Amino acid sequence: MKRAMGVINLINEIDFLEVLSRNRCVAAVPFGGRYRLIDFILSGMVNSGMSKVAVFTHSKYRALMDHLGSGKEWDLDRKRGGLFVLPPNTEEHDEKAKGDLYQFYCQRDYFHRSKQDVVVITRSHMVCNIDLEPAIQAHLDGDSDITMVYKHTADETLSRNRRIRMDETGRVVEMQDHNGRLVSDHVSMEIFIMTKAFLLDLVETSLAQGYDHFFRDAIMKNMQQLKIGSYEYTGYLGIINTVQSYYHHSMNLLIPEVRRELFYKNGLIYTKIKDEPPARYLQGSSIQNSLVANGCIVEGTVENCILFRGVKIKAGSAVRNSIILQNNEIYSGASITNAILDKDVKVLEGKVLQGDPTAPFLAVKRSIIGQ
């Protein structure tokens, strides 16, 4: 959809990922062995024909900038259009500087100079492989001011999510914030489609009224005046903003049907390329139902796990039902069950780590466990 431009809004994104987002923003949290959370919605935009995408950063975005680079892996390193990483405006230190509407206003020249007349605003923590073109076309064919993309699901108790309710025509008539009590099976994917002119008018009008948050102020407080349409997404969705939801949806990747739908159905999911050797399985190793990324060396036992790049599992160790991030080293005799280990962790000889599927054991980046 060449008429549309993408905006990935990282400002005030809901974050209950604890140590996983201590030194990185939610968008840069590793997922699925070699990806970051932002890869999914960014790839969806590119696969839907968008050639111009802006990422509005907020805080802890160094790792994100390193991951995105020039946008080459997503074919966004272009002379016209391409990828734009826009840091927050820090010149003024009042309350408005904290809201996304204020940041949109500070970057209004970016919108004015864009030839695209439709804007798709998203968050980064929605893990899905979505074709946005039909949703954009549905918005253009209708008479809504804003079109919200939602997912019909009865089981999203592991994440913090916004729920909506529609009337018989598909118009959104009720919505809640993350802490609301609306009883509905319709979960907002926090994807909003509107014309560029309408967005800029909404930004200026809301700021003039003293409001500075896009969803909470500009949309929820004006819901009765706005025509808010809806579009249903029927594919796999993982809302990743709590440790429990991160663990749950990571483990779902071990299901072949989920993996095929998420990574191949509507196009590939792209990520930063790293030149590393294939994984090595040495004599005596045992691997069952696991995803093992490049550069891993496995001598011990691995069952129902996701191993990121460069993980070393020594002989005599056992890792089960766990997510082991990049460059971790598990020494001989160690036993790990139901755990999430951040990058560059070392688990020394004989150490036993035991978590629960509803409360997995968490290890901080670069920690040494067992000293």
Secondary structure, DSSP 8 states (H G I E B T S, - for coil): -TTEEEEEE-TT---B-GGGGSSS-GGG-EETTTEETHHHHHHHHHHTT--EEEEE--SS-HHHHHHHTTSGGGT---SSSEEEEE----S--SGGGGSHHHHHHHTHHHHHT----EEEEE-S-EE-----HHHHHHHHHS--SEEEEEEE-S--TTS---BEEE-TTS-EEEE--TT-----SEEEEEEEEEEHHHHHHHHHHHHHTT---IIIIIIGGGTTTS-EEEEEE-S--EE--BHHHHHHHHHHTTSHHHHHHHHHTTS------------EE-TT-EEES-EE-TT-EE-SEEES-EE-TT-EE-TT-EEES-EE-TT-EE-TT-EEESEEE-TT-EE-TT-EEE-BTTB-EEE-TT-EET-
